[in-house]
Amino acid sequence: MTDSLRRPLLRTALLLALCSIALTGCFRVELAIRVHEDGSGVVRTVVALEDSFLRLVGEQPADDGPFDPEALPPGAVIEEYRQDGFTGQRVSVEIPDMEQLPQVLAETAVEVSEVVGDLELEREGDDWRFTVIMPPPGEGLANGSGGVGSLEQLGSFLESASYTIRLALPGEVTDHNADRVEDDELVWDIDLTATEPRTLSARSQPPSGLSDWAILAIGIAGAAALILAVGFLVMRSRRQVSPP
């Protein structure tokens, strides 16, 4: 193993060890996937640590980040992430063809891909289908912690850690098993202490029928036409009954 690979692993092991001692959820991971109507899209990954934990280990929040710019796909953009007392990095990758997402994700988020499992995002005609079969996330973290501890030993830490997957599909979502919906995003909150695999799924199709605004506009136009027609008939009848 090269020094460039060994250092992040040792660092991760140290962070996990200290987190388990502190018994507090000190990290946040978020994977956000957005698919556009033309089949392109963007994937954003956030990896952040709690500011109080960074101070505990003697690091400044902006000292370093988990992403190596040289290891990311061409065009990837790394931004500083600061939100809700967490500091880290957000990496965004524009993808011309979102069916290439699994490959791009593997290149972008090494830490995330270790616990995401098999991911499929496919276009079937005008429909989109998303499926992820996730292995027990905590086991992946425990196996990659460099011998820091088992899943049971990391349990208290993992229970309060945050791992979220977000998905926005074009068109009308016809089926999903997300935990909640926020605006146009499906949101899954991943339980890092789960001991069984979990399947995440969603499907969308082009919008069916007319939108509420279109229906309202048609209704207004129809009412206006009816009023004009009635007014025309009334005026005509008055002219016909008027004395010569």
C-alpha positions, 0 to 999 in steps of 0.5 A: 500500500502506498503512503498516499493511500495509507495516510487517509486510512490511518486518519480515518481509523483515528477519527473513528476511534475518537468518535467512538470514545466521544459517543457522538455522531461527528460526521455527515455524509450526503449523496444528492443525485439530480437527473435532467429531462435531457438525460444529463444531470449532476451528482453532489457528495458532501462529507463533513465533520462536526466542528466541535469534534475537529476542535477536540482533535486539534484541527481547524475546520478548514485544514483539510478535506476528504477529496483528492482533486487529482483523483476526481473525474474531469470537471469536478468542482470542490467547494467548502461546506459549512452548515449546522455546525459541520464543516467539510467539502462538497464535490459536484460533478456534471454528467452528460449521460446519467446512465454513467452515474455508477462509474462516476460515483465510484470515481468521486466518492470512495468513502460513500461507494463503499457503503452504497452497494449496487446502484442502477439508474436507467432510462427506459423509453421516457421513464427513469428507474433508480435502484440501490441495493445497500449492504448493511452500512455499519459493517462497511464502516467497521471493516474499513476502520483499520481494526478500530472496532466492531459494529457493536463497539461503534454502535453509539457513534453510528446511531447519531451520525448522518447519512442521507441519499437524495434523488430528483428525477425528471417528470412525475414520480410514480413509485418510490420508497423514500423516507420523505419528500422535500420539494422535488427530492426523494430523501432516504435517511440511512440507518448506519447501524442496520444489519440487513441490506436495504433496497432504495427504489424510485420510478418516474415518467413524463407528466400525464395530463395537464398541470393545475395552471393549465386547467385553471387557464382553460377554465378561465378562458372557457368562462370568458367565452361563455360570458361573451356568448351569453352577452351576444345573445342577450343583445341580439334578442333585445334588438329583435324585440325593439319596436320599429 
